[in-house]
Amino acid sequence: MRVQGAPCRRAAAQWGPAEGERGVERLDGAAVRAWAQAAAELLVHAAPRIDAVNVFPVPDSDTGTNVRLTVAGGARRAAKAPVMLCSTREPSP
């Protein structure tokens, strides 16, 4: 699946880099999958530290665990999703 033009530009405008920074013009499924997997792996180690400082909204010491589980689930889903390319450029005629 390929998505181009306005939808990708809207996403880039909302989630893009700060003014003056270079942003991503093209994002493919492999990059998203790699990012999601890396984030999930890093959260395995970071979750206990996040749990230890957790005080919002209640000090139940599970925010790191919840983030870890959510990101891991997203990474598993991304691994199974169809490949999609999103570009901020207009489609060629």
N, C-alpha and C positions, 0 to 999 in steps of 0.2 A: 504494500500500500504506500502511496506517495501523497503527502500533503504539502502544498506550497502556498506561497502568497500570504494573503491577509490573516488567516488563522495563526500561522507561524509568527508573523510579525506582531500580532497582538500578544502572543505568549512571550515573545522576546522582549516586548516593551514592558510587560508586567514583571517578568522574572529575569530580565537581562542584567547586564553589568551596570555599575555606577557610571554616571556621565564621565566621558573621557577614557573609559576603559574599553578594551577590545572585547567584543562578545562573540558568541558562537553563531555562525551563520548557517551551520548545517549540523543536524543531530541525527544519528542513526541508531537503530535498535541495538547494535553491538556495543556502542558507547554507553547507552542507558543500562544495558545488562551488566556491563563491567562495573559501572559506578554503583549500581544497586548491590552487586555481590561484594564489592570492596567495603561499602558502608555496612553491610550486614556483618562481615567478618570483623571490622574494627569495633563495632558495637558489642561484640561478644566480650571484648576486653574492657570497654569503657562503661558498660552498664553498671557494674558494681560501684564504680566511683560516682556515677550519676545518682544511683540509689542512695548512696551515703549522704549526699548533700540535698536530697529531695525534701522540700518543705512546701511546695505549692501544688495543688490547692490545699492539700492536707499532708502532713508529714508521714505518709504511709510507706515510704522507702521503696516504691516500685516503679517510679517513672522511667529509670534506665532500663528496667526489664521490659516495661511496656513498649518503649521505643524500639528496643532490640527485637522483640517479637513482631512488631508491626513492620519494621524494615525487612526482616527476614522473610516475612510473608510476601511483601512486595517484590523482593528479589526472586523468590520462587515463581511468582506469577509472571514477572518480566521474562524469566528464562523460558517460559512456555508461550509467550505472546508472539504473534506474527511480526515479522520485521517491518518497520515503518521508517520512512525517511521524511524528515521535516526540514524544509528550507525556507528561509525568510525571503528568498528571491522569488520573483514572479515566474510562473511556468513559461517555458519556451513555446512559441507558436507552433 
